[in-house]
């Protein structure tokens, strides 16, 4: 007979519960696009409708290991998020800004003239 996870968690020591929670948070911070979409409660069909593409295009995109940043940015935005590009170095992190959206580029051009 299967046990409920909540019952199992209650029987764990406080240290084991803390380690389990930390591992779960780490897993939530790193996941493939397909798992992210599922975690956001979206089907491939729903995401395809938001992006105005066919469902097979979403399936293909989720399997890719290389794509344009603009494609990935649009995919993330369709799920309700924003994409940031971060470079990590031993002495700190730097957010890369020259991958802005076309809207931002147009605004920058207007303000610089």
C-alpha positions in Angstrom: 0.0 0.0 0.0 1.4 3.4 -1.0 1.9 6.0 1.7 1.2 9.7 1.3 4.4 11.8 1.0 3.1 14.2 3.7 3.1 11.3 6.2 6.6 10.2 5.1 7.9 13.8 5.5 6.4 14.1 9.0 8.4 11.0 10.0 11.7 12.6 8.7 14.1 14.3 11.1 14.2 18.1 10.9 17.7 17.9 9.3 16.4 15.5 6.6 13.4 17.7 5.9 15.7 20.7 5.5 18.0 18.8 3.1 15.0 17.6 1.1 13.6 21.1 0.9 16.9 22.5 -0.3 17.3 19.8 -2.9 13.7 20.5 -4.2 14.5 24.2 -4.5 17.7 23.5 -6.4 15.8 21.2 -8.8 13.1 23.9 -9.3 15.9 26.4 -10.3 17.2 24.3 -13.1 15.0 22.5 -15.5 14.5 21.8 -19.2 12.0 23.9 -21.2 9.5 21.1 -21.3 9.6 20.7 -17.5 9.3 24.4 -17.0 6.3 24.5 -19.3 4.6 21.7 -17.3 5.5 23.3 -14.0 3.8 26.5 -15.3 0.7 24.4 -16.0 0.8 24.9 -19.8 0.2 22.3 -22.5 2.2 22.4 -25.8 -1.0 23.3 -27.6 -1.7 26.3 -25.3 1.8 27.6 -25.6 1.6 27.2 -29.4 -1.6 29.3 -29.5 0.1 32.0 -27.4 3.1 32.0 -29.8 1.0 31.7 -32.9 2.7 28.5 -34.1 1.7 24.9 -34.5 2.0 22.5 -31.6 4.8 20.4 -33.3 6.9 23.6 -33.4 6.8 23.7 -29.6 7.7 20.0 -29.3 10.7 20.6 -31.7 11.8 23.7 -29.8 11.7 21.8 -26.4 14.1 19.2 -27.8 16.6 21.7 -29.3 20.0 22.3 -27.6 20.7 25.4 -29.6 18.4 28.3 -30.6 18.2 32.0 -31.1 18.0 34.1 -28.0 15.0 35.9 -29.4 13.2 32.5 -29.8 14.0 31.5 -26.3 13.0 34.9 -25.0 9.6 34.7 -26.7 9.1 31.2 -25.4 9.8 32.3 -21.8 7.6 35.4 -22.2 4.7 33.2 -23.4 5.0 31.3 -20.1 4.8 34.6 -18.2 8.5 35.0 -17.5 11.5 37.2 -18.6 14.8 35.9 -19.9 18.1 37.3 -18.4 21.5 36.4 -19.6 24.0 36.2 -16.8 27.7 35.7 -17.1 29.2 34.1 -13.9 32.8 34.6 -13.0 34.8 33.6 -9.8 34.6 37.2 -8.6 30.9 37.8 -9.4 28.1 37.9 -11.9 27.3 40.3 -14.7 23.9 40.7 -16.5 24.5 41.0 -20.2 22.3 43.8 -21.6 23.0 43.9 -25.4 20.4 41.2 -26.0 17.5 43.6 -25.6 14.2 43.2 -27.3 13.4 45.1 -30.6 11.1 47.4 -28.6 13.9 48.3 -26.3 16.3 48.9 -29.2 13.8 51.2 -30.8 13.4 53.2 -27.6 17.2 53.4 -27.1 17.6 54.7 -30.7 14.9 57.3 -30.1 16.5 58.5 -26.8 20.0 58.6 -28.2 19.2 60.9 -31.2 
